[in-house]
Amino acid sequence: MKLIQDKDISQVQTLLQNRDMDVIEAIEEYNPETHKVNKRKDKLRKNKEPYRVEKLPRTRQRYINEVELFFLLGNPIKWKNDVNGTDEAFKAYNKFLQGTRFHTTMRQAKRLAGSETESAKIYHIYDDNGKPGVKVLVISKSKGYTLRPLFDQYENLIAFGYGYNLKEGGRTIEHFDIETPAYIFRCKKANIGWEVIPLENPTGKINVIYYKQDKAWHGTQPRCDREEHIDSKAADTNNYFADPKLKATADVIQSLAEADTAGEVIQMNSKDNSSVEYLVPPEYSSMKDSEKKDLNNSILFDSFTPDFSFENMKGMGTLSGEALKRAMTLGYIKRDNLKEIYDILVDREKNLILAIMMNVTHIHLREQLAKMNITHEFAEPFNEDKEKQWASIGKLYSDGIISLDLAVNMLALTDAPQKEIEQIKNEKLDSINNVGLVNE
């Protein structure tokens, strides 16, 4: 804080966490245009142009990352509130999520974190024609931002800085904003030093959610490089033997009128010594085929990624939901591991949203918002059994095993469960009364 007061922002930046080396490495591995296979050198030939070797990168990293994202956030996160008398606040909370595109920005942040190892969501509070507005911005290194978090020894986020460049008056100006619970500092690089504008933070919380995880393909990069190298070498061999190659003794070659007559008439001078034949391309060796298969399986297995290839999915078309879930055990193992990271982050984001609503956008509902007990649950990626689940809950209720309140909350079909419960009870009461009148 003393450095910020002294406007020594360059020194502040050195005190914040800098993971640029890891992030740049991840971005290069994720982008097929920067893979190592693209650096293969062409083969030099005497008195000829170099022979251009094939460079065939793959997007394994993207596939692994997208499958990881599907298992965790293929369906929106489910929210529940079990406090009576707060239905209006809970409805406003869900409307806030919808207005800020929570599910979409969550997927964007998760995809970037899986591909770059870090990303962040900025909750920007602004004046929208006299009313408070909130805009959520997802930022990362690949989008032109530098992310600089600061944690204490208990891994609590105590400050967050992020840098970016803006065009101003035909010049590119460096900006660096710092968020703390009490203040937001807007910093801009000046001709000499920095300009710093302090703004009071109305929420009392850092309006940033910082996502950090291992690369989705963590530990498999050497095998990914090897697979691309083998593919490129095989393509070189195919190119070399793509056009027919003639193998002949000297006397046969001399008997040819022109090079393009090889497929027409060939005169043999010696019955014993003359020879002519076409070179047959070498067959794909069983060792290479075995290595290719092993690389494919090991890359997916080591990254806990199920195989969603067409060939593998053909036999799963008739599997039930539970059987399909067992077949996709690898994906669920990785999903549970990721929950250890994202459960905490989603909970923190919920608290930040409630702070924004109570102090900025929904002050009139502050009392209800403070009373709510909101919990979340990551939805199942496969939802074929949703109707069976509903039927099971309905049967449990009809058999008297669970209460109406629990059944409605388990179904999670409404943002106002208490109101729905009261309506069901009133309809049942009206039905009983009507039956009594008919009997009379």
N, C-alpha and C positions, 0 to 999 in steps of 0.2 A: 504493500500500500504506500509505503514511503517513496518507492521508485515511481509509482504512478503519479503521486503528488508532485514529484520532481520532473515529471514528463519524460522520464528515461525509459521509454517503452522498449527500446532495443535491448536493454539490460533485463527488463521484465521477461522478454521472450526467451532469454537464455535460462531462466529459472523454471519454465514450464516444460512439461514432458514433450519430447520430440521423437516420434517414431517414423520419420520420413524414410529412413533406409529400408525398414521392413515393408513399409507401404509401397515404395517404388518397386521393390523386388516382386511383391505380390502382383502389382499391376502389370509388370513385364511378363510374368508367367501366365496371367489371365488373358492377355492380348496375344492372339496367334501371330500377329505381325512382328512381334518382338521375341519369338521363341528362338532357341539356340539353333534349330535346324535351318533357319533362314541364313545363318552365317556360314553354311557349307561353301567351301571354295570350289569354283569351277576348275576342271582338269586342264592343265596346259598341254598343248599339242604343237609339235614342231612344224613350223611353216603353215600353221592353220590357226583359226580362231579357237579360243578355249572351248572345251566341251562343257556345255551348261548342264550341271547336275540338277536333279529335282530337289525342291525344297517344299515339303508337304507337312505343314503344321496341322494340328488338330485342336478342337475346342473341348477337350476333355474337362478342363477346369470349369468351363462355363456349364457343361452338363452336370457335373457334380454339384456345383453351387445351386443350380436351378432345382435339382432334386431335393437338396437340403432345404431350400426355401419352401418347396411344395409340402414337405412333411411337417414343417413347423407352422407355416402361414398359408397353406393352400386354401383354407377356409378362415373366415374372420374369427377373431378372439371372442369368446362368449363372456358377457358381463352379468353379474347377479347382485341384487341388493335385497337384504333380508330384514330391513328395518321398516316397521309400520309407520305410516304417515309421511313418508318421504317419496311417494310416487311421482309427484310433480318435479322434484329435484332430480330424480333418476331419469325421468323423461328428458329433462333439459340437458343432463349429462350425455345421454345418447345422441341427442340432437347436436351437441357440441362436437362429439366425435365425428358425426356425419358431416358437419359443416367444415371441419378441418381435415377431412378425408383421412381419418386415422388409419384405416386398414391399408389404403394405398401408400401412404407415407411410411407406414411400418414395413411394408414389403420392400419399398425402395431402400430404406435404411438397412434392412437385413441383407438384401442382395449386395449392396455396396460393402457392408462389413464382411460378408463372406468372400468377396473378391479382392478387397484391399486390406482387410484385417481391422479397419476402423471406419466409422462414419458418425454423423451426428444429426439430430433434429433440433432446429432452432424455433422456439415459439416467439414470434415477433408480434409485439403488442403495439398497435398504432391507432391513430384517430381516423375513424371512418365517418366523415361528415357529421362530426359532433358526437358520435357514438364510439365506444371502444371496439376495435376489431382485432382479430387474431389470425395471423398467417403462419403456417408451418412450412419451413424450408429445410430440405434434406441436403446436407453438404458433405463433401469428401474431397480427397486429393485430386481425383480424376475430374472433378467438376470445378477445379481451379481454386480450392480453398486449402489453407493450412490449418490443421487442428492441433490445439495446444491445451490439453487438460492439465489440471493440477490436483493431485490427491494428497490426503494426509496419510499417516501411518496406518490408519484403520480403513483405508481405501474409500474414504468419503470424498466426494468431489467438492472442493472448496473454492475453485475458480475455473473458468473455462475461457480460453482465448481462441479466436479464429481470424485468420487473415485472408484478404481478398483484394483484388485490384479493380478500380473503377475508372472509366474515361471521364475526365473533367477538363473542359476547355481545350480539347485536342491533345491532352496529356494523360498518361496512365498514372494514377495516384494509388499508392499503397495504403490500405486501411487495415486496422487491427482492432477488433472489438474485444473487450474483456467483460465477462459477466461474473458478478458475485451476488450473494443473497441481498445485499443492501444497495449496491449500485451497479449500473451498466455504464462502462466507459467507452465512448466512441472516439477512437484514436485515428488520426490521419497524418501521414508523413508530410512534413513541411520542408521548405528549402533548407532550413536548419532545425534539426530536432523533430519533435512531434507536436501536433495540436491535440489536446485531450478535452473532451466534453463529458462531464459526469452527469448521469441521469439517475434519479431515484428509481429503484426497482420496486414496482407496486405489488409484486407477488410475494416478496420475501424469500423467494427460492431462485436458484440458478435456472433460467428458462431454457435449458439445454439438456437433451438426453444424449449421452455419449455411448456409442455401441463399439465394443471391442471384442474380437474373437480370433481364433486361429483361421488360417486360410481353409476354405472348405475342402481342398484337396491336400491338406497338410500331410507331409511324409511320402507323397507319391510322385513328386516332381521328377526325380531321376528316372523312374519307370516311364513317365510320360515322354521325357526326352528320348529315351531308348526306342519307344514305339514309333515316334515320328522319324527317327533315324532309319529304322528298318523299313518303314513304308517308303521313304525316299530312295533308299538303296534298291529296293525291289522295283520301283518305277524306273530307275536308271537302267536296270537290266532289261526291262520290257522295252524301253526306248531303243536300246542298242540292237535288239533282235527284232524290232518292229518291221524293218525292211528285210527281205530275203538276202542272205549272204551266201556267195558261191565259193566253194572250196575246190580248187583244181590244180593239177600239175602244170608246169610251165609250157609243155608242148600243147596242152589243150588250150591254154590261154592264147598262145600264138596263133592257133587255128581259128580263133574267133575273129570275125570281120569287125565287129563293133561290140561294145560292152553290153548293149541292149539286146543282143542276139542270143544271150545265154538260154533263154527260154524257148528257142526255136530249134536250130540244128547244131549239134556239136560233133566234130569229126575227131575220132580217137586214132592217134598214130601208132600206138603200141598196145597190143592186146594185154600185155602183162603189166606194164608200168603206168600207163595213163590212168588218170582218175579224175572224176568230177562228181561233186555232191553238194547239196545245200546244208549249211550249218543249221542244226536244230537247237532252238533256245533251251537252256538248261531248265529242267523242271524245278518247281518250287520245292525245296528240300523239306523233309519231314521235321528236321530240327528247327528250321525257321518257322514252319507252321506251328509247331509246338510252343515256341517262344512267343509268337504272336498271341496265341490263345492264353498262355500263362500271363502275359502282360495285361491283357484285357481283364482277366479275372482278378489279378492281384491289385490292379489300380482301383477297381470298384470295391473289392473286399477291404483293402487297407484304408479306404476313405469312408467305409460304412455306407456305401451307395448301392441300392438295388439296381438290377439290370432291367431297364424298361425297353429293351430292344424289341422289335416286332417278333422275332423268333421266340424270345423268352416269354412274351406276353400272350402268344397264341394259346398256350396250354392253361392260361389262368382265366380264360373267359367264363368258365362255369363255376369258379370258386365262390363260395359264400364270403360275407364280410370278414368273419373270424378266420377262415382259412386263408384269405388273401392277406390279412394282417400278419399271420404267422409266416407266410411266404416272404413278407417284406420286413422280417425281423431286423435286418441290418439298418434299415431306414428308421425304425422306431428306437433302436439303441442310440443312434445319433441324435434323434429328436429329443430323447430324454436327457442326453448330455447337454444339448443346447438350452434346454429349459433351465438348467442351473445358472445360465447367464441371463437369458431373456425374461425369466420370471421376475427377477429382481428389477430389471430395467422397465418392464411393463408396469410393475407396481409403483416404481418411482414416477413414471410418466402419469399414472393415474393421480398421484398426489399433487403433481405439478398442475394438471388440468383442474383439479378441485381448487387449488390455490388461486389460479387465474379466474375461475368462475366466482369464488367467494369474494375476491378483492377487486375484480375489474369488470367482468361481463355480467354476472348474475348476483349482484350484491343483495338484491331483495330476497334471494333464496338462501342466504348464508346460513341461517339456522338449520334448515333442512339438509343442506349440503354437508354441514358439520356432523350431523347425526348419522348420515348414511354409512353403511358398512358394505362397500363394494368389493367384490372378489372377481377374479378372472379365471378363465380356463382356456387353454389352447384347444381349438376344435380338432376333431379327427380329420385327417386328410381325405379319407374315403368315407363317403356318406351314403352308401347304398342301403345301410341298415337303419336309417333314420325312422322309417315308418315302423319297423319292427320294434325299435326302442320306444316309440310313442305307444304302440300297442301294449308293450310290456308294462309301461308306467300306468296305462289305463286299467289293465287287469289287476295290478297291485292295489290300485285305489278301489276298484269295484269289489275286490276280495276283502277289503277292510284292513289291508296290511299297512298302508300308508295313508296319511291325512290328505284332505283336499289341498291344503296350503302347500304341503311338500310336493304333491303331484304337479301343481301349477308351476312351482318354482323349478322343478326338475325338467319340465317340458321347455321352459324358457322361450315361449312363443310370444310374449308380450313385454313391453317396457314398464307396464304398470300391473304387476302381479296381484297386489292387494285389491286394486279396483276390480280386476277380473274375478278374483275369489268372491268378493261381495256380490258381484253381478250374478255369478253362478248360484250362490246361496239364495238370492232374491228370486231368481227364476225357479228354483226348486220349491221355494216356499209358495210362490204364486201357483205353481202346478198342483201342489198339495191342496191349497185352498179351493182351486177350481174343481178338483176331483170331489171334494167335500160338498160343494154346492150342487154338483150333478147328482150325487147320491141322495141329497135331501129332496 
